[in-house]
Amino acid sequence: MARSIDQQIAEAQAKLNRLKSRQKASETRRKIIVGAVVTTEALKDPKIARWMAGTLRKNVTRDVDLKEVAGLLDELDAKAAQAKGDRE
């Protein structure tokens, strides 16, 4: 039985929506991976820690997001402070 044009359009839209969902999931996975790598390195290196803490403070502006990263900022500040202690 032949599909109507409306059915074909609906199927094409459903396929497009599935592809968009896959693309968004892929982008989210990439962000998680990159964030994990950068965070891990920042917690090892005082210079990266200082950069990351400053970048987060500059770009994270919503209260709910600031609460989420507060603990990480504390850890980054502690690591960044090690660089000062190492130089003294």
BAKEZA-395365 format. One record per residue: residue number from 1; residue in one letter; chain; x, y, z of N, C-alpha, C, O, CB in turn. Coordinates in steps of 0.001 Angstrom, whole numbers, padded with zeros to 6 digits. Glycine has a CB too. Example, Ala and Ser with C-alpha at 12.3 -4.5 7.8 and 13.67 -1.06 7.14 Angstrom:
2
+-----+------+------+---------+---------+---------+---------+---------+---------+---------+---------+---------+---------+---------+---------+---------+---------+---------+
| pos | code | unit |    n.px |    n.py |    n.pz |   ca.px |   ca.py |   ca.pz |    c.px |    c.py |    c.pz |    o.px |    o.py |    o.pz |   cb.px |   cb.py |   cb.pz |
+-----+------+------+---------+---------+---------+---------+---------+---------+---------+---------+---------+---------+---------+---------+---------+---------+---------+
|   1 |    A |    A |  013190 | -005690 |  007800 |  012300 | -004500 |  007800 |  013200 | -003300 |  007800 |  014236 | -003319 |  008465 |  011308 | -004473 |  009046 |
|   2 |    S |    A |  012850 | -002250 |  007080 |  013670 | -001060 |  007140 |  012900 |  000030 |  007870 |  013409 |  001138 |  008039 |  014084 | -000598 |  005725 |
+-----+------+------+---------+---------+---------+---------+---------+---------+---------+---------+---------+---------+---------+---------+---------+---------+---------+
END
This chain:
88
+-----+------+------+---------+---------+---------+---------+---------+---------+---------+---------+---------+---------+---------+---------+---------+---------+---------+
| pos | code | unit |    n.px |    n.py |    n.pz |   ca.px |   ca.py |   ca.pz |    c.px |    c.py |    c.pz |    o.px |    o.py |    o.pz |   cb.px |   cb.py |   cb.pz |
+-----+------+------+---------+---------+---------+---------+---------+---------+---------+---------+---------+---------+---------+---------+---------+---------+---------+
|   1 |    M |    A |  000840 | -001181 |  000000 |  000000 |  000000 |  000000 |  000886 |  001245 |  000000 |  001838 |  001331 |  000776 | -000956 | -000002 |  001219 |
|   2 |    A |    A |  000587 |  002167 | -000831 |  001378 |  003390 | -000968 |  001140 |  004316 |  000218 |  000024 |  004440 |  000722 |  001037 |  004112 | -002284 |
|   3 |    R |    A |  002202 |  004950 |  000640 |  002084 |  005908 |  001734 |  001677 |  007256 |  001175 |  002084 |  007643 |  000080 |  003410 |  006022 |  002524 |
|   4 |    S |    A |  000871 |  007961 |  001940 |  000464 |  009292 |  001497 |  001631 |  010263 |  001680 |  002606 |  009972 |  002372 | -000792 |  009782 |  002282 |
|   5 |    I |    A |  001503 |  011391 |  001054 |  002535 |  012427 |  001188 |  002656 |  012861 |  002645 |  003758 |  013090 |  003144 |  002209 |  013648 |  000288 |
|   6 |    D |    A |  001511 |  012974 |  003325 |  001546 |  013361 |  004743 |  002297 |  012333 |  005580 |  003034 |  012701 |  006495 |  000120 |  013534 |  005287 |
|   7 |    Q |    A |  002119 |  011049 |  005277 |  002835 |  010008 |  005999 |  004333 |  010095 |  005722 |  005149 |  009942 |  006631 |  002301 |  008623 |  005615 |
|   8 |    Q |    A |  004683 |  010337 |  004483 |  006097 |  010459 |  004118 |  006739 |  011649 |  004825 |  007872 |  011566 |  005299 |  006251 |  010603 |  002593 |
|   9 |    I |    A |  006004 |  012751 |  004888 |  006509 |  013942 |  005582 |  006692 |  013637 |  007063 |  007717 |  013996 |  007644 |  005545 |  015145 |  005392 |
|  10 |    A |    A |  005716 |  012980 |  007681 |  005792 |  012650 |  009101 |  006980 |  011731 |  009373 |  007685 |  011910 |  010367 |  004486 |  011988 |  009574 |
|  11 |    E |    A |  007209 |  010751 |  008500 |  008346 |  009848 |  008667 |  009672 |  010599 |  008528 |  010611 |  010363 |  009288 |  008275 |  008706 |  007641 |
|  12 |    A |    A |  009738 |  011501 |  007555 |  010960 |  012280 |  007354 |  011219 |  013185 |  008560 |  012364 |  013334 |  008988 |  010860 |  013122 |  006061 |
|  13 |    Q |    A |  010162 |  013790 |  009107 |  010324 |  014642 |  010283 |  010756 |  013824 |  011496 |  011584 |  014273 |  012288 |  009019 |  015386 |  010587 |
|  14 |    A |    A |  010201 |  012634 |  011639 |  010588 |  011762 |  012750 |  012057 |  011364 |  012622 |  012787 |  011340 |  013613 |  009691 |  010501 |  012793 |
|  15 |    K |    A |  012488 |  011053 |  011402 |  013892 |  010694 |  011180 |  014799 |  011882 |  011497 |  015837 |  011717 |  012137 |  014113 |  010224 |  009721 |
|  16 |    L |    A |  014410 |  013074 |  011053 |  015191 |  014278 |  011335 |  015296 |  014506 |  012841 |  016366 |  014843 |  013349 |  014558 |  015506 |  010652 |
|  17 |    N |    A |  014187 |  014322 |  013551 |  014208 |  014495 |  015009 |  015130 |  013484 |  015674 |  015835 |  013833 |  016621 |  012795 |  014364 |  015583 |
|  18 |    R |    A |  015143 |  012239 |  015203 |  016049 |  011230 |  015752 |  017500 |  011618 |  015500 |  018345 |  011478 |  016384 |  015756 |  009851 |  015144 |
|  19 |    L |    A |  017791 |  012106 |  014293 |  019159 |  012522 |  013970 |  019595 |  013707 |  014823 |  020737 |  013761 |  015278 |  019271 |  012879 |  012486 |
|  20 |    K |    A |  018692 |  014651 |  015039 |  019009 |  015803 |  015892 |  019282 |  015361 |  017322 |  020175 |  015892 |  017982 |  017861 |  016825 |  015868 |
|  21 |    S |    A |  018515 |  014390 |  017797 |  018739 |  013867 |  019156 |  020097 |  013194 |  019257 |  020815 |  013385 |  020239 |  017630 |  012872 |  019546 |
|  22 |    R |    A |  020453 |  012408 |  018250 |  021771 |  011757 |  018249 |  022887 |  012787 |  018219 |  023896 |  012631 |  018907 |  021903 |  010807 |  017049 |
|  23 |    Q |    A |  022714 |  013850 |  017420 |  023721 |  014898 |  017335 |  023886 |  015590 |  018685 |  025009 |  015838 |  019123 |  023347 |  015919 |  016251 |
|  24 |    K |    A |  022784 |  015900 |  019336 |  022846 |  016565 |  020639 |  023514 |  015664 |  021677 |  024323 |  016128 |  022480 |  021434 |  016961 |  021109 |
|  25 |    A |    A |  023174 |  014381 |  021658 |  023792 |  013432 |  022591 |  025297 |  013348 |  022353 |  026075 |  013271 |  023304 |  023152 |  012034 |  022448 |
|  26 |    S |    A |  025704 |  013363 |  021097 |  027123 |  013311 |  020762 |  027843 |  014560 |  021253 |  028940 |  014468 |  021804 |  027311 |  013152 |  019251 |
|  27 |    E |    A |  027242 |  015714 |  021059 |  027839 |  016966 |  021528 |  027951 |  016969 |  023047 |  028959 |  017421 |  023592 |  027010 |  018174 |  021055 |
|  28 |    T |    A |  026929 |  016471 |  023735 |  026949 |  016404 |  025192 |  028052 |  015482 |  025676 |  028778 |  015818 |  026611 |  025598 |  015934 |  025727 |
|  29 |    R |    A |  028186 |  014314 |  025042 |  029262 |  013376 |  025406 |  030626 |  014025 |  025234 |  031500 |  013881 |  026089 |  029180 |  012094 |  024554 |
|  30 |    R |    A |  030808 |  014744 |  024120 |  032092 |  015414 |  023856 |  032386 |  016441 |  024950 |  033516 |  016526 |  025429 |  032078 |  016103 |  022460 |
|  31 |    K |    A |  031382 |  017217 |  025345 |  031571 |  018218 |  026397 |  031943 |  017562 |  027725 |  032788 |  018071 |  028460 |  030301 |  019058 |  026566 |
|  32 |    I |    A |  031316 |  016446 |  028022 |  031619 |  015738 |  029264 |  033055 |  015231 |  029249 |  033777 |  015366 |  030236 |  030640 |  014568 |  029475 |
|  33 |    I |    A |  033464 |  014652 |  028137 |  034828 |  014117 |  028024 |  035851 |  015238 |  028154 |  036805 |  015126 |  028923 |  035017 |  013379 |  026680 |
|  34 |    V |    A |  035653 |  016317 |  027402 |  036603 |  017435 |  027448 |  036620 |  018047 |  028849 |  037688 |  018352 |  029380 |  036235 |  018514 |  026388 |
|  35 |    G |    A |  035454 |  018225 |  029441 |  035389 |  018785 |  030788 |  036110 |  017928 |  031808 |  036791 |  018444 |  032695 |  033957 |  018961 |  031205 |
|  36 |    A |    A |  035960 |  016617 |  031682 |  036626 |  015706 |  032613 |  038141 |  015781 |  032468 |  038867 |  015791 |  033462 |  036148 |  014269 |  032386 |
|  37 |    V |    A |  038614 |  015834 |  031224 |  040065 |  015899 |  030992 |  040630 |  017217 |  031525 |  041650 |  017224 |  032215 |  040385 |  015750 |  029479 |
|  38 |    V |    A |  039972 |  018322 |  031208 |  040468 |  019631 |  031645 |  040431 |  019731 |  033168 |  041370 |  020238 |  033781 |  039635 |  020769 |  031013 |
|  39 |    T |    A |  039356 |  019251 |  033775 |  039256 |  019291 |  035230 |  040351 |  018459 |  035882 |  040978 |  018901 |  036844 |  037886 |  018797 |  035682 |
|  40 |    T |    A |  040581 |  017265 |  035365 |  041630 |  016403 |  035911 |  042991 |  017076 |  035829 |  043753 |  017062 |  036796 |  041663 |  015066 |  035172 |
|  41 |    E |    A |  043296 |  017660 |  034686 |  044592 |  018328 |  034520 |  044689 |  019575 |  035394 |  045756 |  019873 |  035929 |  044816 |  018702 |  033047 |
|  42 |    A |    A |  043583 |  020308 |  035544 |  043593 |  021513 |  036378 |  043860 |  021164 |  037835 |  044507 |  021928 |  038552 |  042261 |  022264 |  036254 |
|  43 |    L |    A |  043369 |  020022 |  038269 |  043596 |  019627 |  039657 |  045010 |  019111 |  039885 |  045405 |  018861 |  041023 |  042596 |  018569 |  040065 |
|  44 |    K |    A |  045772 |  018950 |  038807 |  047176 |  018544 |  038903 |  048131 |  019723 |  038738 |  049225 |  019718 |  039303 |  047484 |  017487 |  037856 |
|  45 |    D |    A |  047728 |  020720 |  037975 |  048628 |  021799 |  037566 |  048096 |  023146 |  038066 |  047011 |  023564 |  037663 |  048791 |  021818 |  036024 |
|  46 |    P |    A |  048845 |  023831 |  038937 |  048373 |  025110 |  039490 |  048046 |  026171 |  038429 |  047094 |  026934 |  038593 |  049414 |  025659 |  040425 |
|  47 |    K |    A |  048823 |  026221 |  037355 |  048553 |  027226 |  036314 |  047215 |  026964 |  035632 |  046433 |  027886 |  035402 |  049682 |  027234 |  035266 |
|  48 |    I |    A |  046966 |  025710 |  035317 |  045691 |  025365 |  034684 |  044559 |  025583 |  035681 |  043475 |  026027 |  035301 |  045699 |  023892 |  034175 |
|  49 |    A |    A |  044802 |  025272 |  036955 |  043786 |  025473 |  037991 |  043397 |  026941 |  038092 |  042215 |  027276 |  038181 |  044294 |  024969 |  039347 |
|  50 |    R |    A |  044400 |  027814 |  038078 |  044133 |  029252 |  038163 |  043318 |  029717 |  036954 |  042356 |  030471 |  037094 |  045457 |  030047 |  038255 |
|  51 |    W |    A |  043720 |  029254 |  035759 |  042987 |  029613 |  034542 |  041542 |  029112 |  034594 |  040610 |  029850 |  034276 |  043697 |  029042 |  033305 |
|  52 |    M |    A |  041368 |  027860 |  034994 |  040025 |  027278 |  035000 |  039133 |  027967 |  036029 |  037967 |  028246 |  035749 |  040096 |  025773 |  035289 |
|  53 |    A |    A |  039668 |  028241 |  037207 |  038875 |  028923 |  038235 |  038445 |  030302 |  037743 |  037290 |  030691 |  037915 |  039680 |  029050 |  039552 |
|  54 |    G |    A |  039363 |  031037 |  037135 |  039019 |  032355 |  036605 |  037992 |  032278 |  035496 |  037075 |  033097 |  035431 |  040255 |  033050 |  036100 |
|  55 |    T |    A |  038146 |  031297 |  034627 |  037206 |  031121 |  033517 |  035816 |  030761 |  034035 |  034810 |  031276 |  033547 |  037709 |  030033 |  032553 |
|  56 |    L |    A |  035770 |  029882 |  035014 |  034475 |  029517 |  035591 |  033817 |  030714 |  036265 |  032623 |  030955 |  036091 |  034641 |  028375 |  036597 |
|  57 |    R |    A |  034600 |  031462 |  037033 |  034015 |  032631 |  037715 |  033504 |  033666 |  036716 |  032507 |  034343 |  036968 |  035050 |  033279 |  038647 |
|  58 |    K |    A |  034177 |  033781 |  035609 |  033771 |  034761 |  034591 |  032510 |  034315 |  033842 |  031657 |  035139 |  033513 |  034914 |  034988 |  033592 |
|  59 |    N |    A |  032396 |  033012 |  033577 |  031347 |  032540 |  032679 |  030156 |  031864 |  033347 |  029082 |  031781 |  032752 |  031932 |  031607 |  031722 |
|  60 |    V |    A |  030332 |  031385 |  034564 |  029213 |  030746 |  035258 |  028522 |  031822 |  036084 |  029069 |  032295 |  037080 |  029694 |  029542 |  036165 |
|  61 |    T |    A |  027330 |  032205 |  035672 |  026670 |  033347 |  036306 |  025361 |  032995 |  037018 |  024912 |  033740 |  037889 |  026399 |  034394 |  035274 |
|  62 |    R |    A |  024757 |  031880 |  036658 |  023500 |  031512 |  037307 |  023788 |  030944 |  038695 |  024716 |  030155 |  038874 |  022713 |  030484 |  036448 |
|  63 |    D |    A |  022981 |  031356 |  039674 |  023184 |  030917 |  041058 |  023192 |  029405 |  041183 |  024022 |  028845 |  041899 |  022107 |  031494 |  041952 |
|  64 |    V |    A |  022277 |  028741 |  040497 |  022192 |  027283 |  040588 |  023473 |  026638 |  040049 |  023934 |  025632 |  040589 |  020958 |  026763 |  039810 |
|  65 |    D |    A |  024044 |  027209 |  038992 |  025287 |  026681 |  038425 |  026475 |  026985 |  039331 |  027368 |  026154 |  039495 |  025528 |  027266 |  037028 |
|  66 |    L |    A |  026481 |  028173 |  039914 |  027565 |  028539 |  040837 |  027593 |  027606 |  042041 |  028665 |  027217 |  042507 |  027407 |  029997 |  041305 |
|  67 |    K |    A |  026414 |  027248 |  042544 |  026355 |  026309 |  043670 |  026917 |  024957 |  043255 |  027573 |  024283 |  044048 |  024903 |  026153 |  044179 |
|  68 |    E |    A |  026661 |  024565 |  042023 |  027125 |  023264 |  041531 |  028647 |  023201 |  041431 |  029239 |  022152 |  041689 |  026507 |  022970 |  040169 |
|  69 |    V |    A |  029284 |  024308 |  041062 |  030738 |  024301 |  040867 |  031509 |  024850 |  042069 |  032733 |  024962 |  042018 |  031088 |  025107 |  039638 |
|  70 |    A |    A |  030810 |  025188 |  043136 |  031468 |  025794 |  044302 |  032572 |  024902 |  044865 |  033668 |  025385 |  045146 |  030440 |  026086 |  045391 |
|  71 |    G |    A |  032303 |  023630 |  045031 |  033310 |  022709 |  045553 |  034512 |  022601 |  044636 |  035652 |  022568 |  045097 |  032708 |  021342 |  045764 |
|  72 |    L |    A |  034257 |  022545 |  043343 |  035346 |  022486 |  042368 |  036181 |  023761 |  042428 |  037409 |  023698 |  042365 |  034791 |  022275 |  040943 |
|  73 |    L |    A |  035532 |  024915 |  042550 |  036279 |  026169 |  042659 |  037183 |  026169 |  043886 |  038310 |  026660 |  043829 |  035317 |  027358 |  042718 |
|  74 |    D |    A |  036694 |  025623 |  044992 |  037527 |  025519 |  046196 |  038767 |  024666 |  045925 |  039878 |  025027 |  046315 |  036714 |  024919 |  047364 |
|  75 |    E |    A |  038561 |  023524 |  045247 |  039697 |  022643 |  044929 |  040679 |  023330 |  043982 |  041894 |  023216 |  044147 |  039199 |  021325 |  044302 |
|  76 |    L |    A |  040148 |  024036 |  042999 |  041007 |  024737 |  042034 |  041795 |  025845 |  042719 |  042982 |  026031 |  042450 |  040166 |  025322 |  040881 |
|  77 |    D |    A |  041130 |  026580 |  043607 |  041822 |  027648 |  044343 |  042945 |  027074 |  045202 |  044026 |  027657 |  045291 |  040827 |  028428 |  045227 |
|  78 |    A |    A |  042688 |  025936 |  045830 |  043722 |  025305 |  046657 |  044909 |  024881 |  045801 |  046060 |  025059 |  046201 |  043147 |  024089 |  047409 |
|  79 |    K |    A |  044636 |  024326 |  044639 |  045729 |  023914 |  043740 |  046470 |  025130 |  043214 |  047699 |  025117 |  043136 |  045185 |  023075 |  042562 |
|  80 |    A |    A |  045746 |  026183 |  042851 |  046387 |  027411 |  042353 |  047263 |  028029 |  043426 |  048317 |  028587 |  043123 |  045330 |  028429 |  041885 |
|  81 |    A |    A |  046838 |  027936 |  044671 |  047621 |  028492 |  045775 |  048937 |  027760 |  045957 |  049896 |  028333 |  046474 |  046823 |  028440 |  047064 |
|  82 |    Q |    A |  049000 |  026501 |  045539 |  050249 |  025746 |  045633 |  051338 |  026393 |  044794 |  052512 |  026353 |  045162 |  050036 |  024297 |  045189 |
|  83 |    A |    A |  050961 |  026987 |  043673 |  051955 |  027640 |  042816 |  052586 |  028801 |  043553 |  053792 |  029026 |  043446 |  051319 |  028125 |  041498 |
|  84 |    K |    A |  051789 |  029536 |  044296 |  052325 |  030651 |  045078 |  053265 |  030131 |  046157 |  054337 |  030691 |  046384 |  051184 |  031474 |  045713 |
|  85 |    G |    A |  052849 |  029047 |  046823 |  053672 |  028460 |  047874 |  054968 |  027882 |  047327 |  056001 |  027929 |  047996 |  052898 |  027383 |  048600 |
|  86 |    D |    A |  054923 |  027340 |  046123 |  056116 |  026765 |  045497 |  057138 |  027856 |  045158 |  058345 |  027616 |  045190 |  055729 |  025985 |  044224 |
|  87 |    R |    A |  056647 |  029043 |  044835 |  057554 |  030133 |  044441 |  058181 |  030811 |  045650 |  059231 |  031443 |  045537 |  056808 |  031168 |  043604 |
|  88 |    E |    A |  057542 |  030681 |  046804 |  058040 |  031377 |  047993 |  059119 |  030588 |  048702 |  059643 |  031036 |  049722 |  056906 |  031658 |  048951 |
+-----+------+------+---------+---------+---------+---------+---------+---------+---------+---------+---------+---------+---------+---------+---------+---------+---------+
END
